[in-house]
Amino acid sequence: VHLQTGQCGNQIGAAFWQTISGEHGLDSNGVYNGTSELQLERMSVYFNEASGN
């Protein structure tokens, strides 16, 4: 669970997700552009796709 409050919280949260996405080889659209198998193995640590169930 990730919670952001106020303008400062939103800015810090946005920077956090931008950093995490870059470290995992994701572009701004969420498309994987990395080159490391380790990035793919650890993708589920921060990213899970939600279903509409």
C-alpha distance matrix in Angstrom:
0.0 3.8 6.6 10.2 13.3 16.9 18.7 18.2 14.4 14.6 17.1 15.2 12.1 14.6 16.5 13.6 12.9 16.7 17.3 15.0 16.5 19.9 19.6 18.8 21.7 20.1 22.0 20.9 21.2 19.0 22.2 22.6 25.5 25.2 28.0 26.5 25.9 23.5 21.2 21.2 20.8 17.6 16.1 13.8 12.1 10.0 11.4 11.8 14.0 13.4 16.6 18.3 19.2
3.8 0.0 3.8 6.8 10.3 13.6 15.2 14.5 10.8 10.9 13.3 11.5 8.4 11.2 13.1 10.5 10.3 14.0 14.8 13.1 14.8 18.0 18.1 17.8 20.6 18.9 20.3 18.8 19.6 17.8 21.3 21.9 24.5 24.3 27.3 26.1 26.2 23.7 21.1 21.6 21.7 18.3 16.6 15.1 13.1 10.3 11.8 13.1 15.2 14.9 18.4 20.0 21.4
6.6 3.8 0.0 3.8 6.7 10.3 12.4 12.1 8.3 9.0 12.0 10.8 8.2 11.3 13.6 11.8 12.1 15.6 16.7 15.7 17.4 20.4 20.8 21.0 23.5 21.6 22.5 20.5 21.5 20.2 23.9 24.9 27.3 27.3 30.5 29.5 29.7 27.3 24.6 25.2 25.4 22.0 20.3 18.9 16.9 14.0 15.4 16.6 18.2 17.5 20.7 21.7 23.2
10.2 6.8 3.8 0.0 3.8 6.8 8.6 8.5 4.9 5.5 8.8 8.2 6.3 9.3 11.7 10.9 11.7 14.5 16.0 15.9 17.4 20.1 21.0 21.6 23.7 21.7 22.0 19.7 21.1 20.4 24.1 25.3 27.4 27.7 31.0 30.3 31.0 28.7 25.7 26.7 27.3 23.9 22.0 21.1 19.3 16.0 17.3 18.9 20.2 19.8 23.0 23.8 25.7
13.3 10.3 6.7 3.8 0.0 3.8 6.9 7.4 4.8 6.4 9.6 9.8 9.1 11.8 14.0 13.9 15.1 17.5 19.0 19.4 20.9 23.3 24.3 25.2 27.2 25.1 25.1 22.5 24.0 23.7 27.4 28.8 30.8 31.2 34.5 34.0 34.7 32.4 29.4 30.4 31.1 27.6 25.8 24.9 23.0 19.8 21.1 22.5 23.6 22.9 25.9 26.4 28.1
16.9 13.6 10.3 6.8 3.8 0.0 3.8 5.6 5.3 6.2 8.7 10.1 10.4 12.2 14.3 15.2 16.5 18.2 20.0 21.0 22.2 24.3 25.7 26.9 28.4 26.3 25.8 22.9 24.6 24.9 28.6 30.2 31.9 32.4 35.8 35.6 36.8 34.6 31.4 32.6 33.6 30.2 28.2 27.7 25.9 22.5 23.6 25.2 26.1 25.5 28.4 28.7 30.7
18.7 15.2 12.4 8.6 6.9 3.8 0.0 3.8 5.5 5.1 6.2 8.7 9.8 10.5 12.4 14.2 15.5 16.5 18.4 20.0 21.0 22.6 24.4 25.8 27.0 24.9 24.0 21.0 23.1 23.7 27.3 28.9 30.3 31.0 34.4 34.5 36.0 33.9 30.7 32.1 33.4 30.1 28.0 28.0 26.3 22.8 23.8 25.8 26.6 26.4 29.4 29.8 32.2
18.2 14.5 12.1 8.5 7.4 5.6 3.8 0.0 3.8 5.4 5.1 6.2 8.5 9.9 10.7 12.2 14.4 15.4 16.6 18.3 19.9 21.2 22.6 24.4 25.9 24.2 23.7 21.1 23.6 23.9 27.3 28.5 29.6 29.9 33.1 33.0 34.5 32.2 29.2 30.9 32.0 28.5 26.9 27.1 24.9 21.7 23.2 25.6 26.9 27.0 30.3 31.1 33.4
14.4 10.8 8.3 4.9 4.8 5.3 5.5 3.8 0.0 3.8 5.5 5.1 5.9 8.5 9.9 10.3 12.2 14.1 15.2 16.3 18.0 19.9 21.0 22.4 24.2 22.5 22.4 20.0 22.1 21.9 25.5 26.6 28.1 28.2 31.5 31.1 32.3 29.9 26.9 28.4 29.3 25.8 24.1 23.9 21.8 18.5 20.1 22.3 23.7 23.8 27.1 28.0 30.1
14.6 10.9 9.0 5.5 6.4 6.2 5.1 5.4 3.8 0.0 3.8 5.5 5.0 6.0 8.6 9.7 10.6 12.1 14.1 15.2 16.2 18.2 19.9 21.0 22.4 20.2 19.7 16.9 18.9 19.1 22.7 24.2 25.8 26.4 29.8 29.8 31.1 29.1 25.8 27.1 28.3 25.1 22.9 22.9 21.3 17.8 18.7 20.8 21.8 21.9 25.1 25.9 28.4
17.1 13.3 12.0 8.8 9.6 8.7 6.2 5.1 5.5 3.8 0.0 3.8 5.4 5.2 6.2 8.6 10.1 10.6 12.3 14.3 15.4 16.6 18.4 20.1 21.2 19.4 18.6 16.0 18.7 19.1 22.4 23.7 24.7 25.1 28.5 28.6 30.3 28.3 25.1 26.8 28.3 25.0 23.1 23.7 22.0 18.5 19.6 22.3 23.4 24.0 27.4 28.5 31.1
15.2 11.5 10.8 8.2 9.8 10.1 8.7 6.2 5.1 5.5 3.8 0.0 3.8 5.5 5.1 6.1 8.8 9.9 10.6 12.2 14.2 15.4 16.5 18.4 20.1 18.7 18.7 16.7 19.4 19.1 22.4 23.1 24.1 24.0 27.1 26.9 28.4 26.1 23.1 25.0 26.1 22.7 21.2 21.7 19.6 16.4 18.1 21.0 22.7 23.6 27.1 28.6 30.9
12.1 8.4 8.2 6.3 9.1 10.4 9.8 8.5 5.9 5.0 5.4 3.8 0.0 3.8 5.4 5.0 6.3 8.6 9.9 10.6 12.1 14.2 15.4 16.5 18.4 16.6 16.9 14.8 17.0 16.4 19.9 20.7 22.3 22.4 25.6 25.3 26.5 24.3 21.1 22.6 23.7 20.3 18.5 18.7 16.8 13.4 14.8 17.5 19.0 19.8 23.3 24.8 27.1
14.6 11.2 11.3 9.3 11.8 12.2 10.5 9.9 8.5 6.0 5.2 5.5 3.8 0.0 3.8 5.4 5.3 6.1 8.6 10.0 10.5 12.3 14.3 15.4 16.5 14.4 14.0 11.6 14.1 14.1 17.4 18.6 19.9 20.5 23.9 24.1 25.6 23.9 20.4 21.9 23.6 20.5 18.3 19.0 17.7 14.1 14.9 17.6 18.7 19.8 23.2 24.7 27.4
16.5 13.1 13.6 11.7 14.0 14.3 12.4 10.7 9.9 8.6 6.2 5.1 5.4 3.8 0.0 3.8 5.6 5.0 6.1 8.6 9.8 10.6 12.3 14.3 15.4 14.1 13.9 12.3 15.4 15.1 18.0 18.6 19.3 19.3 22.5 22.6 24.5 22.5 19.3 21.3 23.0 19.8 18.1 19.4 17.7 14.5 15.9 19.1 20.7 22.2 25.8 27.6 30.2
13.6 10.5 11.8 10.9 13.9 15.2 14.2 12.2 10.3 9.7 8.6 6.1 5.0 5.4 3.8 0.0 3.8 5.5 5.2 6.2 8.5 10.0 10.7 12.4 14.4 13.4 14.2 13.2 15.8 14.7 17.6 17.7 18.8 18.3 21.4 20.9 22.3 20.0 17.0 19.0 20.2 16.8 15.4 16.4 14.3 11.2 13.2 16.5 18.6 20.2 23.9 26.0 28.4
12.9 10.3 12.1 11.7 15.1 16.5 15.5 14.4 12.2 10.6 10.1 8.8 6.3 5.3 5.6 3.8 0.0 3.8 5.4 5.0 5.9 8.4 9.7 10.4 12.1 10.5 11.2 10.1 12.3 11.0 14.1 14.6 16.1 16.1 19.4 19.2 20.5 18.6 15.2 16.7 18.2 15.2 13.0 14.1 12.8 9.3 10.3 13.6 15.3 17.1 20.7 22.9 25.4
16.7 14.0 15.6 14.5 17.5 18.2 16.5 15.4 14.1 12.1 10.6 9.9 8.6 6.1 5.0 5.5 3.8 0.0 3.8 5.6 5.2 6.2 8.7 10.0 10.7 9.1 9.0 8.0 11.1 10.5 13.1 13.6 14.3 14.6 17.9 18.3 20.2 18.7 15.2 17.0 19.1 16.5 14.3 16.2 15.2 12.1 12.7 16.1 17.4 19.6 23.0 25.1 27.9
17.3 14.8 16.7 16.0 19.0 20.0 18.4 16.6 15.2 14.1 12.3 10.6 9.9 8.6 6.1 5.2 5.4 3.8 0.0 3.8 5.5 5.2 6.2 8.7 10.0 9.9 10.7 10.9 14.0 12.7 14.7 14.2 14.5 13.8 16.7 16.6 18.6 16.7 13.5 16.0 17.8 14.9 13.6 15.7 14.2 11.7 13.2 16.9 18.9 21.3 24.9 27.4 29.9
15.0 13.1 15.7 15.9 19.4 21.0 20.0 18.3 16.3 15.2 14.3 12.2 10.6 10.0 8.6 6.2 5.0 5.6 3.8 0.0 3.8 5.4 5.1 6.3 8.7 8.6 10.7 11.3 13.5 11.3 13.4 12.5 13.6 12.6 15.5 14.8 16.2 14.0 10.9 13.0 14.4 11.4 10.0 12.0 10.4 8.1 9.7 13.5 15.8 18.4 22.0 24.8 27.0
16.5 14.8 17.4 17.4 20.9 22.2 21.0 19.9 18.0 16.2 15.4 14.2 12.1 10.5 9.8 8.5 5.9 5.2 5.5 3.8 0.0 3.8 5.5 5.2 6.3 5.0 7.0 7.9 10.0 7.8 9.7 9.2 10.5 10.3 13.6 13.7 15.3 14.0 10.3 11.8 14.1 11.8 9.5 11.9 11.6 9.1 9.2 12.7 14.3 17.2 20.5 23.2 25.8
19.9 18.0 20.4 20.1 23.3 24.3 22.6 21.2 19.9 18.2 16.6 15.4 14.2 12.3 10.6 10.0 8.4 6.2 5.2 5.4 3.8 0.0 3.8 5.4 5.1 5.6 6.9 8.7 11.4 9.9 10.8 9.7 9.5 8.8 11.9 12.4 14.8 13.7 10.3 12.6 15.1 13.2 11.6 14.6 14.2 12.2 12.6 16.2 17.8 20.8 24.1 26.8 29.4
19.6 18.1 20.8 21.0 24.3 25.7 24.4 22.6 21.0 19.9 18.4 16.5 15.4 14.3 12.3 10.7 9.7 8.7 6.2 5.1 5.5 3.8 0.0 3.8 5.6 7.7 10.1 12.2 14.5 12.3 12.9 10.8 10.8 8.8 11.1 10.5 12.6 10.8 7.8 10.9 12.8 10.6 10.0 13.1 12.2 11.1 12.3 15.9 18.2 21.3 24.7 27.7 30.0
18.8 17.8 21.0 21.6 25.2 26.9 25.8 24.4 22.4 21.0 20.1 18.4 16.5 15.4 14.3 12.4 10.4 10.0 8.7 6.3 5.2 5.4 3.8 0.0 3.8 5.7 9.2 11.7 13.0 10.1 10.4 7.9 8.8 7.0 9.6 8.8 10.2 8.8 5.2 7.5 9.8 8.0 6.7 10.2 10.2 9.4 9.7 13.0 15.1 18.5 21.7 24.8 27.0
21.7 20.6 23.5 23.7 27.2 28.4 27.0 25.9 24.2 22.4 21.2 20.1 18.4 16.5 15.4 14.4 12.1 10.7 10.0 8.7 6.3 5.1 5.6 3.8 0.0 3.8 6.7 10.0 11.3 9.0 8.2 5.5 5.3 4.0 7.5 8.3 10.5 10.4 6.9 8.6 11.8 11.0 9.3 12.9 13.6 12.6 12.1 15.1 16.4 19.9 22.7 25.7 28.2
20.1 18.9 21.6 21.7 25.1 26.3 24.9 24.2 22.5 20.2 19.4 18.7 16.6 14.4 14.1 13.4 10.5 9.1 9.9 8.6 5.0 5.6 7.7 5.7 3.8 0.0 3.8 6.7 7.6 5.3 5.3 4.5 5.8 6.8 10.6 11.7 13.3 13.3 9.6 10.2 13.5 12.5 9.7 12.8 13.8 11.9 10.6 13.4 14.0 17.4 20.1 22.9 25.7
22.0 20.3 22.5 22.0 25.1 25.8 24.0 23.7 22.4 19.7 18.6 18.7 16.9 14.0 13.9 14.2 11.2 9.0 10.7 10.7 7.0 6.9 10.1 9.2 6.7 3.8 0.0 3.8 5.4 5.3 5.5 6.5 6.7 9.0 12.7 14.6 16.6 16.9 13.2 13.9 17.3 16.3 13.4 16.2 17.2 14.9 13.4 16.0 16.0 19.0 21.6 23.9 27.0
20.9 18.8 20.5 19.7 22.5 22.9 21.0 21.1 20.0 16.9 16.0 16.7 14.8 11.6 12.3 13.2 10.1 8.0 10.9 11.3 7.9 8.7 12.2 11.7 10.0 6.7 3.8 0.0 3.8 5.5 7.5 9.7 10.5 12.8 16.5 18.2 20.0 20.0 16.2 16.8 19.9 18.5 15.4 17.5 18.3 15.4 13.9 16.2 15.9 18.3 21.0 22.8 26.1
21.2 19.6 21.5 21.1 24.0 24.6 23.1 23.6 22.1 18.9 18.7 19.4 17.0 14.1 15.4 15.8 12.3 11.1 14.0 13.5 10.0 11.4 14.5 13.0 11.3 7.6 5.4 3.8 0.0 3.8 5.6 8.9 10.6 13.4 17.1 18.8 20.1 20.5 16.8 16.5 19.7 18.7 15.3 17.1 18.6 15.8 13.4 14.9 13.9 16.2 18.4 20.0 23.4
19.0 17.8 20.2 20.4 23.7 24.9 23.7 23.9 21.9 19.1 19.1 19.1 16.4 14.1 15.1 14.7 11.0 10.5 12.7 11.3 7.8 9.9 12.3 10.1 9.0 5.3 5.3 5.5 3.8 0.0 3.8 6.5 9.1 11.3 15.0 16.1 17.0 17.2 13.5 13.0 16.1 15.1 11.5 13.3 15.0 12.5 10.0 11.6 11.0 13.9 16.3 18.6 21.7
22.2 21.3 23.9 24.1 27.4 28.6 27.3 27.3 25.5 22.7 22.4 22.4 19.9 17.4 18.0 17.6 14.1 13.1 14.7 13.4 9.7 10.8 12.9 10.4 8.2 5.3 5.5 7.5 5.6 3.8 0.0 3.8 6.3 9.2 12.5 14.2 15.1 16.2 12.8 11.9 15.4 15.2 12.0 14.3 16.5 14.7 12.1 13.5 12.8 16.0 18.0 20.4 23.4
22.6 21.9 24.9 25.3 28.8 30.2 28.9 28.5 26.6 24.2 23.7 23.1 20.7 18.6 18.6 17.7 14.6 13.6 14.2 12.5 9.2 9.7 10.8 7.9 5.5 4.5 6.5 9.7 8.9 6.5 3.8 0.0 3.8 5.8 8.9 10.5 11.4 12.6 9.4 8.6 12.4 12.6 9.9 12.9 15.0 13.9 11.8 13.6 13.7 17.3 19.5 22.4 25.0
25.5 24.5 27.3 27.4 30.8 31.9 30.3 29.6 28.1 25.8 24.7 24.1 22.3 19.9 19.3 18.8 16.1 14.3 14.5 13.6 10.5 9.5 10.8 8.8 5.3 5.8 6.7 10.5 10.6 9.1 6.3 3.8 0.0 3.8 6.8 9.5 11.5 13.0 10.2 10.4 14.1 14.5 12.5 15.9 17.6 16.6 15.1 17.2 17.5 21.1 23.3 26.1 28.8
25.2 24.3 27.3 27.7 31.2 32.4 31.0 29.9 28.2 26.4 25.1 24.0 22.4 20.5 19.3 18.3 16.1 14.6 13.8 12.6 10.3 8.8 8.8 7.0 4.0 6.8 9.0 12.8 13.4 11.3 9.2 5.8 3.8 0.0 3.8 5.9 8.5 9.7 7.2 8.3 11.8 12.2 11.1 14.8 16.0 15.7 14.9 17.4 18.4 22.1 24.5 27.6 30.1
28.0 27.3 30.5 31.0 34.5 35.8 34.4 33.1 31.5 29.8 28.5 27.1 25.6 23.9 22.5 21.4 19.4 17.9 16.7 15.5 13.6 11.9 11.1 9.6 7.5 10.6 12.7 16.5 17.1 15.0 12.5 8.9 6.8 3.8 0.0 3.8 6.8 8.9 7.8 9.0 11.9 13.1 12.9 16.7 17.8 18.1 17.6 19.9 21.1 24.9 27.1 30.4 32.6
26.5 26.1 29.5 30.3 34.0 35.6 34.5 33.0 31.1 29.8 28.6 26.9 25.3 24.1 22.6 20.9 19.2 18.3 16.6 14.8 13.7 12.4 10.5 8.8 8.3 11.7 14.6 18.2 18.8 16.1 14.2 10.5 9.5 5.9 3.8 0.0 3.8 5.2 5.3 7.0 9.0 10.4 11.1 14.7 15.5 16.5 16.5 18.8 20.5 24.3 26.7 30.1 32.0
25.9 26.2 29.7 31.0 34.7 36.8 36.0 34.5 32.3 31.1 30.3 28.4 26.5 25.6 24.5 22.3 20.5 20.2 18.6 16.2 15.3 14.8 12.6 10.2 10.5 13.3 16.6 20.0 20.1 17.0 15.1 11.4 11.5 8.5 6.8 3.8 0.0 3.8 5.4 5.3 6.3 8.8 10.0 13.0 14.3 16.0 15.8 17.5 19.3 23.0 25.1 28.7 30.2
23.5 23.7 27.3 28.7 32.4 34.6 33.9 32.2 29.9 29.1 28.3 26.1 24.3 23.9 22.5 20.0 18.6 18.7 16.7 14.0 14.0 13.7 10.8 8.8 10.4 13.3 16.9 20.0 20.5 17.2 16.2 12.6 13.0 9.7 8.9 5.2 3.8 0.0 3.8 5.4 5.0 6.2 8.5 11.4 11.8 13.8 14.4 16.5 18.9 22.4 25.0 28.6 30.0
21.2 21.1 24.6 25.7 29.4 31.4 30.7 29.2 26.9 25.8 25.1 23.1 21.1 20.4 19.3 17.0 15.2 15.2 13.5 10.9 10.3 10.3 7.8 5.2 6.9 9.6 13.2 16.2 16.8 13.5 12.8 9.4 10.2 7.2 7.8 5.3 5.4 3.8 0.0 3.8 5.5 5.4 6.1 9.6 10.2 11.3 11.5 14.0 16.3 19.9 22.6 26.1 27.9
21.2 21.6 25.2 26.7 30.4 32.6 32.1 30.9 28.4 27.1 26.8 25.0 22.6 21.9 21.3 19.0 16.7 17.0 16.0 13.0 11.8 12.6 10.9 7.5 8.6 10.2 13.9 16.8 16.5 13.0 11.9 8.6 10.4 8.3 9.0 7.0 5.3 5.4 3.8 0.0 3.8 5.5 5.1 8.2 10.1 11.4 10.6 12.3 14.1 17.8 20.1 23.7 25.2
20.8 21.7 25.4 27.3 31.1 33.6 33.4 32.0 29.3 28.3 28.3 26.1 23.7 23.6 23.0 20.2 18.2 19.1 17.8 14.4 14.1 15.1 12.8 9.8 11.8 13.5 17.3 19.9 19.7 16.1 15.4 12.4 14.1 11.8 11.9 9.0 6.3 5.0 5.5 3.8 0.0 3.8 5.7 7.5 8.9 11.4 11.4 12.6 15.0 18.4 20.7 24.4 25.5
17.6 18.3 22.0 23.9 27.6 30.2 30.1 28.5 25.8 25.1 25.0 22.7 20.3 20.5 19.8 16.8 15.2 16.5 14.9 11.4 11.8 13.2 10.6 8.0 11.0 12.5 16.3 18.5 18.7 15.1 15.2 12.6 14.5 12.2 13.1 10.4 8.8 6.2 5.4 5.5 3.8 0.0 3.8 5.5 5.6 8.1 9.0 11.0 14.1 17.3 20.0 23.7 24.9
16.1 16.6 20.3 22.0 25.8 28.2 28.0 26.9 24.1 22.9 23.1 21.2 18.5 18.3 18.1 15.4 13.0 14.3 13.6 10.0 9.5 11.6 10.0 6.7 9.3 9.7 13.4 15.4 15.3 11.5 12.0 9.9 12.5 11.1 12.9 11.1 10.0 8.5 6.1 5.1 5.7 3.8 0.0 3.8 5.5 6.4 5.9 8.1 10.8 14.2 17.0 20.6 22.1
13.8 15.1 18.9 21.1 24.9 27.7 28.0 27.1 23.9 22.9 23.7 21.7 18.7 19.0 19.4 16.4 14.1 16.2 15.7 12.0 11.9 14.6 13.1 10.2 12.9 12.8 16.2 17.5 17.1 13.3 14.3 12.9 15.9 14.8 16.7 14.7 13.0 11.4 9.6 8.2 7.5 5.5 3.8 0.0 3.8 5.4 4.9 5.7 9.0 11.9 14.7 18.3 19.4
12.1 13.1 16.9 19.3 23.0 25.9 26.3 24.9 21.8 21.3 22.0 19.6 16.8 17.7 17.7 14.3 12.8 15.2 14.2 10.4 11.6 14.2 12.2 10.2 13.6 13.8 17.2 18.3 18.6 15.0 16.5 15.0 17.6 16.0 17.8 15.5 14.3 11.8 10.2 10.1 8.9 5.6 5.5 3.8 0.0 3.8 6.0 8.0 11.7 14.0 17.2 20.7 21.6
10.0 10.3 14.0 16.0 19.8 22.5 22.8 21.7 18.5 17.8 18.5 16.4 13.4 14.1 14.5 11.2 9.3 12.1 11.7 8.1 9.1 12.2 11.1 9.4 12.6 11.9 14.9 15.4 15.8 12.5 14.7 13.9 16.6 15.7 18.1 16.5 16.0 13.8 11.3 11.4 11.4 8.1 6.4 5.4 3.8 0.0 3.8 6.9 10.3 12.5 16.1 19.2 20.7
11.4 11.8 15.4 17.3 21.1 23.6 23.8 23.2 20.1 18.7 19.6 18.1 14.8 14.9 15.9 13.2 10.3 12.7 13.2 9.7 9.2 12.6 12.3 9.7 12.1 10.6 13.4 13.9 13.4 10.0 12.1 11.8 15.1 14.9 17.6 16.5 15.8 14.4 11.5 10.6 11.4 9.0 5.9 4.9 6.0 3.8 0.0 3.8 6.7 9.5 13.0 16.2 18.0
11.8 13.1 16.6 18.9 22.5 25.2 25.8 25.6 22.3 20.8 22.3 21.0 17.5 17.6 19.1 16.5 13.6 16.1 16.9 13.5 12.7 16.2 15.9 13.0 15.1 13.4 16.0 16.2 14.9 11.6 13.5 13.6 17.2 17.4 19.9 18.8 17.5 16.5 14.0 12.3 12.6 11.0 8.1 5.7 8.0 6.9 3.8 0.0 3.8 6.3 9.5 12.9 14.4
14.0 15.2 18.2 20.2 23.6 26.1 26.6 26.9 23.7 21.8 23.4 22.7 19.0 18.7 20.7 18.6 15.3 17.4 18.9 15.8 14.3 17.8 18.2 15.1 16.4 14.0 16.0 15.9 13.9 11.0 12.8 13.7 17.5 18.4 21.1 20.5 19.3 18.9 16.3 14.1 15.0 14.1 10.8 9.0 11.7 10.3 6.7 3.8 0.0 3.8 6.5 9.9 11.9
13.4 14.9 17.5 19.8 22.9 25.5 26.4 27.0 23.8 21.9 24.0 23.6 19.8 19.8 22.2 20.2 17.1 19.6 21.3 18.4 17.2 20.8 21.3 18.5 19.9 17.4 19.0 18.3 16.2 13.9 16.0 17.3 21.1 22.1 24.9 24.3 23.0 22.4 19.9 17.8 18.4 17.3 14.2 11.9 14.0 12.5 9.5 6.3 3.8 0.0 3.8 6.7 8.7
16.6 18.4 20.7 23.0 25.9 28.4 29.4 30.3 27.1 25.1 27.4 27.1 23.3 23.2 25.8 23.9 20.7 23.0 24.9 22.0 20.5 24.1 24.7 21.7 22.7 20.1 21.6 21.0 18.4 16.3 18.0 19.5 23.3 24.5 27.1 26.7 25.1 25.0 22.6 20.1 20.7 20.0 17.0 14.7 17.2 16.1 13.0 9.5 6.5 3.8 0.0 3.8 5.5
18.3 20.0 21.7 23.8 26.4 28.7 29.8 31.1 28.0 25.9 28.5 28.6 24.8 24.7 27.6 26.0 22.9 25.1 27.4 24.8 23.2 26.8 27.7 24.8 25.7 22.9 23.9 22.8 20.0 18.6 20.4 22.4 26.1 27.6 30.4 30.1 28.7 28.6 26.1 23.7 24.4 23.7 20.6 18.3 20.7 19.2 16.2 12.9 9.9 6.7 3.8 0.0 3.8
19.2 21.4 23.2 25.7 28.1 30.7 32.2 33.4 30.1 28.4 31.1 30.9 27.1 27.4 30.2 28.4 25.4 27.9 29.9 27.0 25.8 29.4 30.0 27.0 28.2 25.7 27.0 26.1 23.4 21.7 23.4 25.0 28.8 30.1 32.6 32.0 30.2 30.0 27.9 25.2 25.5 24.9 22.1 19.4 21.6 20.7 18.0 14.4 11.9 8.7 5.5 3.8 0.0
